[in-house]
């Protein structure tokens, strides 16, 4: 089947099996920031923005993406919002091995898009679908808090 969608602001048309996962299609399209960690929607390493909402691409059948807008870190990293989140993570030490970072960056975007001034509790709730084995989460939370100040007015 042919599926048409917008990937990082570019129109894409793929010929795939209807049951293929969005994750696999994105990897075939060289979106290397999207990784398979668990394959069960528990870790967040495959996170993307689907029509502006954070989703686990390992749980999304490609057939449901027809006409949708998909944003991966490859597309998001060209924005001023990304620069604010990047700086926030840098000053807080919120990046260590980097495996989980794309998912956390997109989670931060989703959180800040919904509420430009989230509390620590709201950030904790917003990142609960993402796993990190290195930072202990507090540095990531601090990074999002820093990003909201660095990028004040962007969200």
C-alpha positions as CSV (number, residue, x, y, z in Angstrom):
1,X,0.0,0.0,0.0
2,X,1.1,3.6,-0.6
3,X,1.1,5.9,2.4
4,X,1.6,9.7,2.1
5,X,2.6,11.9,5.0
6,X,4.7,14.9,5.9
7,X,8.1,14.1,7.4
8,X,10.0,17.0,8.9
9,X,8.0,19.4,6.6
10,X,8.7,17.3,3.5
11,X,6.1,15.3,1.6
12,X,6.9,11.6,1.7
13,X,5.2,8.7,-0.2
14,X,6.2,5.2,0.8
15,X,5.1,1.8,-0.6
16,X,4.9,-0.5,2.4
17,X,2.8,-3.2,4.1
18,X,-0.1,-1.7,6.0
19,X,1.1,-3.4,9.2
20,X,4.6,-2.0,9.1
21,X,5.4,0.2,12.1
22,X,6.2,3.9,11.8
23,X,9.5,3.2,13.5
24,X,10.7,0.9,10.8
25,X,9.6,3.2,8.0
26,X,11.4,6.1,9.6
27,X,14.6,4.1,10.0
28,X,14.3,3.1,6.3
29,X,14.0,6.9,5.6
30,X,17.3,7.4,7.4
31,X,15.8,9.0,10.6
32,X,18.6,7.6,12.8
33,X,17.4,9.6,15.9
34,X,14.4,7.2,16.1
35,X,15.7,4.0,17.8
36,X,14.1,0.8,18.9
37,X,14.8,0.3,22.6
38,X,12.0,-2.0,23.8
39,X,9.5,-2.3,20.9
40,X,6.7,-2.1,23.4
41,X,6.1,1.6,23.9
42,X,7.8,1.6,27.3
43,X,11.1,3.4,26.8
44,X,10.6,6.4,24.6
45,X,13.7,6.0,22.4
46,X,11.4,5.8,19.3
47,X,9.5,9.0,20.2
48,X,8.3,11.3,17.5
49,X,5.8,14.1,17.2
50,X,2.7,13.0,15.3
51,X,0.6,16.0,14.5
52,X,2.4,17.7,17.4
53,X,1.7,15.0,20.0
54,X,4.4,12.8,21.4
55,X,4.0,9.2,20.4
56,X,6.0,6.0,20.5
57,X,6.6,5.2,16.8
58,X,7.0,1.5,17.6
59,X,3.3,1.3,18.4
60,X,2.0,3.2,15.4
61,X,1.0,1.2,12.3
62,X,2.1,3.1,9.2
63,X,-1.3,2.9,7.7
64,X,-2.6,5.2,10.4
65,X,-0.1,7.9,9.4
66,X,-1.7,8.8,6.1
67,X,-1.9,12.6,5.7
68,X,-0.2,13.2,9.1
69,X,2.7,15.3,10.0
70,X,5.6,13.5,11.6
71,X,8.6,15.3,13.2
72,X,11.8,13.5,14.3
73,X,14.8,15.1,15.9
74,X,16.3,15.4,12.4
75,X,13.7,18.0,11.5
76,X,13.2,19.5,14.9
77,X,16.9,20.3,15.4
78,X,16.6,23.1,12.8
79,X,14.4,25.2,15.1
80,X,15.0,27.9,17.7
81,X,13.0,25.8,20.2
82,X,15.5,23.0,19.8
83,X,18.4,25.4,20.5
84,X,16.7,26.4,23.8
85,X,16.2,22.8,24.8
86,X,19.7,21.9,23.7
87,X,21.2,24.7,25.8
88,X,19.0,23.7,28.8
89,X,20.2,20.1,28.6
90,X,23.8,21.3,28.3
91,X,23.8,23.6,31.3
92,X,22.1,21.0,33.5
93,X,24.2,18.0,32.4
94,X,21.1,16.3,31.1
95,X,22.9,14.4,28.4
96,X,25.2,11.6,29.1
97,X,25.4,8.5,26.8
98,X,22.8,10.1,24.4
99,X,20.7,7.0,23.6
100,X,17.6,8.4,25.2
101,X,18.2,12.1,24.3
102,X,16.2,12.4,21.1
103,X,13.1,11.1,22.9
104,X,13.6,13.4,25.9
105,X,14.1,16.4,23.6
106,X,10.9,15.7,21.8
107,X,9.2,15.1,25.1
108,X,10.4,18.5,26.3
109,X,9.0,20.1,23.1
110,X,5.6,18.4,23.8
111,X,5.6,19.5,27.4
112,X,6.5,23.1,26.6
113,X,4.1,23.3,23.7
114,X,1.3,22.3,25.9
115,X,2.4,24.6,28.8
116,X,5.3,27.1,28.3
117,X,5.7,27.3,32.1
118,X,5.5,23.8,33.5
119,X,6.2,22.9,37.1
120,X,8.6,20.2,38.1
121,X,5.7,17.9,38.8
122,X,4.3,18.6,35.3
123,X,7.6,17.9,33.7
124,X,8.0,14.6,35.7
125,X,4.5,13.6,34.4
126,X,5.4,14.6,30.8
127,X,8.6,12.5,30.7
128,X,7.3,9.5,32.5
129,X,7.2,7.4,29.2
130,X,11.0,7.9,28.6
131,X,13.7,5.9,30.3
132,X,17.2,7.0,31.0
133,X,19.9,4.8,32.7
134,X,22.5,7.5,33.1
135,X,21.2,10.8,34.5
136,X,18.8,9.8,37.2
137,X,16.2,12.1,35.6
138,X,16.8,15.2,37.8
139,X,19.3,16.6,35.3
140,X,16.8,16.1,32.5
141,X,14.1,17.9,34.5
142,X,16.5,20.7,35.3
143,X,17.3,20.9,31.6
144,X,13.7,21.3,30.7
145,X,13.3,23.9,33.5
146,X,16.3,25.8,32.1
147,X,15.0,25.5,28.5
148,X,11.7,27.1,29.4
149,X,13.7,30.1,30.7
150,X,16.2,30.2,27.9
151,X,13.4,29.9,25.3
152,X,10.9,32.1,27.0
153,X,8.5,33.4,24.4
154,X,9.2,30.6,21.9
155,X,6.4,28.4,23.2
